[in-house]
Amino acid sequence: MAITPRRPMSAKDAAEALFKPVKKPIAPAVERQAVPKTREMVTLKIDSDVLAHFQSAGPGWQERMNATLRAAMNDKG
């Protein structure tokens, strides 16, 4: 077993030890389960004519677009 001295050998070693960065363990990423029936804000690029089609019927266009996307998702699955 190697015996390590209680104090650094020199004042320079002591000073360098004080300024050495402390290595913190990296916290693991926490993956949260999606809560059912919640909405997420996203940024999406859509052709302007598609956006105009959904907005032309007035307020609620985002819900109509969501319903259309859901129907397309359910048709494939």
N, C-alpha and C positions, 0 to 999 in steps of 0.2 A: 504494500500500500504506500502510495506516495504521500509524503507529508508536505502540505502547503503552508507557507508562512502566514501568520496572522496579519501581518502588515506587508504592503508592497515593498519591494526592494529599494525603490528610490522615490523621491518626491515627484519626479516626472511621471513615473508609473501611477502614482496615486492620483495625480491631476488628470491623466488620461482616463483612468478608471471612472472618475467623476463625470466626465463628459461623454462617456460611451453611451450610445442610445440603448434604452431598455427595450428588449424584444417582448412585445405583448402578443399573446396567442391570438390568432385570428378567429373571431367568433364564427361558427358555422351559419350559413344562410338559412333563415327560417322560411320554409315554404308554407304559406297559409292556404288552407282549403278555400275554394270559392264558395261564398255564401249563396245558396239558391235564391233566385228572384231578386238579385241586386243588379244594379247598372254600373258600368264602368265608363269613365270619360276617356275617349280615344281621339286621336287625330287620324283622319282618313281622307285619302285623295279620291274623289269621285268625279267622273265626267260632269261638266257643267249642265248638259242637257238632262242627265239623270237626276241631278240635284233639283233642277228647275221643275221636273215632272213631279217629284214628291212635294216640293214647296208650293206648287200651284194650287193645291187643294186647301191651303191655309195652315193654321196652327195644328200641331200634332204630326207634322211630317216625319219627325224622328221616330215616333212610335209606329207609323205606317212603314217606314223603311225597315225598322226592326222586325215587324211582322212579316214583311216580304222576305227578309233574310232568313228568318226562322222557318218559313214555309219551304224555302229552297233547301235548307239544312235537313228538314224532316223528309223531303221527297227523296233525297239521296240516301238517307240512313234507313 
